[in-house]
Amino acid sequence: MSLFRDDGVVLRTQKLGEADRIITLLTRGHGRVRAVARGVRRTKSKFGARLEPFSHVDVQFFARGSELVGRSLPLCTQSETIAAYGGSIVTDYARYTAGTAMLETAERFTDHEGEPAVQQYLLLVGGLRVLAAGEHAPGLVLDAFLLRSLAVNGYAPSFDACARCGMPGPNRFFSVAAGGVICGECRVPGSVVPSSEAIGLLGALLTGDWATADACEARHVREGSGLVAAYLHWHLERGLRSLRYVEK
């Protein structure tokens, strides 16, 4: 029997029995973890209110054996709120749908339980903080999060130099299979020719140039979002269920 303590973000919850829940979290030290929270669905439970999606929490786990992730699910025995991002996110449809897509993305990129994914964890915490604060349009925050999630997992797209030969940009064509923008010599079937403004926007979102991103016209934002969704779909091999509900 062992006690573990970690901080994490609640990704989703599932009902278990009459009063319990299975809580899925992305933690700083242990990656994705599923744990049982006893009695959290009871009306008088204050513990359960802290373990809702979008919550950033400090959690104590009780596990059988010397590893947190083992043959049986650990118990979540204590929880303290670090930041309740859900309060600001769930009251706005655009923020809520964007946030839900961010949680699903984080879970999909951490498919092996118990393996630390510190960069993905920090990216999610930062993304939810910005989304809850309303500093930028929810769609832009989501696309920036998706692009950076791809990057930290080894799938960074190129928006300047040719993804195949390295020819300096700007390059006209874009191919999800090739890894981003490509030159005329490297053009492959299925390539598209997006606007230079859309490519510039995606480059700005990837590097954190929010002044450029916030000034972009809505039509170019929609075009860029389509490219991000296609690129993400290619590398995840199936799309995000929550992405269809995001406002465009």
N, C-alpha and C positions, 0 to 999 in steps of 0.2 A: 504494500500500500504506500502511495507516494502523493505528496502535495506539490502542485505546480502553480506558479503565478505568472501571468502574462497580460499584456494589454492588446486589445484587438478591436476590430469592427464587426458588428453583427451583419452577416450577409443575408441570412434568411432563417425562418423558423418553421418547424413542422409540429403538428399536434401529436402527442403520444399519450395514450390512455385517456383518462378523464380530466386530469389536472396538470399533466406534465407537457414539456416541449423538448424537441431536439433542436439545439441551437447550433447553427453553422457560423463560425467566426474565421476571419483572416487575422492571425496574430503576428506580433512582431518576431517572436523567437521560435515559434513552432509551425509557421505557415498556416494552412487551412486545418481547422480542428472542428470536429463535431462532438458535442457534449450534451448530456441530459440535464435539464433544469427541472427539478422536482417542485410541483405545486405552483408553478408560475401562472397558470391559467385561472387560479382561484381569484375571486373578486377582490379580496383583501390583500393580495400579494403585491407588495411594493417592489419586491425583487424582480418580478416579471416585467414591470414597466421599464426597467433599465436594460432589458435584453430584447429590444425591438430592432428591426432593421434600421440601418444608418447610425446606430448608437456606437460611440467610441467608448470602450469600457476597460476597466482594470478588473480582471477576472481571476478567481482562484479555482483550480480544478483538483479533484480527488480521483486518482487513477489506481487501478490494480496493476502492480508491477512497477518496474523502474522507468518505463517510458510513458509519456502522455498519450500517444497514439498507439494502441495495442489491439488485442483481440476483442475487447469490449469497449463500449463508449465510456469515457470518464464522466464524472458528475461535476456540474458547475455548482459550487457550494457557496460562492460569495461573489458579489459584483458591485463595483463602484463606478459611477459615471464620470468619464473624463470630459466628454462633450456630447450633448444631445442634439446632433445635427438634424435628426428627424423632425423636430418641432418646426423648423423653418422650411423643410423640404416637402413634407406631406401636405401642406396647406396650399401648395401651388402646383398645378397639373404639369406644367413644363419642367419644373425642377424635379417633381416626383418621378416622371417617366425617364428623365435623363439620369437621375440618381439610381433608379432601378436597373437601368442598362449598365451603369458603372459597377454596381454590385455583382450583376451576372457576369460581366467581363472578368472581374477580379476572381470570381470562383472558377471560371473556365480556364484561366491561366494558371491556377494553382490546383491542378487536378490530382496531385499526389499529397495525401494528408500527411502532416507531420514534417514536411520538408520546408525549411525556412525560405521565405520569399520577401526579404526585407524591402527591396526596391518597390515591389508591387504593393506592399503594405503602406509604405510611406506615400506612394503615389495616390493610393485610394484615400488616405486620411487627408492629404492636401487637396485633392479634388472635391471631396465632400465639404471641406471647410470653405472653399471658394464658392461652391454651389449654394451652400446654406446662407452665405453672406450676401449673395446676389450681386457680386462685383462685376460679373460678365453674363452675357446671355447664356441660358442653360445649354443650348445646342452647341455653342462654342466650347463651353467647359467640357461637355461630353466628348466632342471630337478631339480636343486636346488630350483628354484622358485616354481615349482609345489609341491615338497615335503613340503616345508615350508608353502605354502598356505594351504595344507591339514592339517598341524599341527596346524596352528593358528585358523582353523575352526573346530578343535576337532577331526580330523581323522589322527593323527600322527601314521605312521606305525612303527613297531618295527623291528629293524635289528640286534638285539643281543639276548635279553631274549625272551623266548617263549611268543607270544602275548596272549596265552590262560592261561597257568598255571604259567608263570613267571620263568620257568626253565632257569638258566643262559646259555648264549650262549658260543660258536657259535652253532646255530641250523641249520640243513640242509634244511628243507622244507620251502616253501613260499606259503602263501595263501592270496589272496586279500580279501576274505570273512572273514578270521580269524583276519586280521589286521596286517599282516607281517609275520615274520619268526615264525615257530612253531616246537616243538620237535616231535620225533617219536611217542610218546604216544598220542599227540594231533593231529596228522596228519589227515586231512579230504580229502574226494574225491576232485579231481581237484587241489591238491597241486602240485607244481613243485619243481625241485631241481636245483636252479641256482648255478652258480659258486660262490665260496667264494669271489673271486675278485669283482664280480658284487655287492654282498651284502655289501662288504666293501666300495665300491664306493658310494653306496646309503647312507650308514651311514655317510660317510665323507661329502657328499653334504648336508645332513640334519643338520649336526653340524657345517658346515663351515670349514672343514679341506681341504682347497684348494690344499695344497701340495700333499696330497694323491690323490685327484681327478684329478689334472692335469697330474699326472704320470701314470694314468691308461691306459691300452692298448685299442685300438679302439674297439676290439671285445667285451670287457667287458663293455665298454660304451654303445654299441648298446644293449647288453643284459639288462643292467640296465634301459635304456630308455624304453624298452618294458615292464618291470615290473612297472615302474612309470606310463606309459600310461594305463595299465590294472587296476592299483589301483585307478587312477583318474577316469577312466570310471565307475568303480564300485560305487564310492561314488557320482559322479555327475549323475549317472543313464543313461547317454548318453555321448558319446565322444565329444571332441572338434573338430569342423569343420576345424579349422586352423592347427591342429596337423598333419593331413595327408600330409601337404606340407613341414613339417620340414625335413631338410636333416638328414639322419641317417648315 
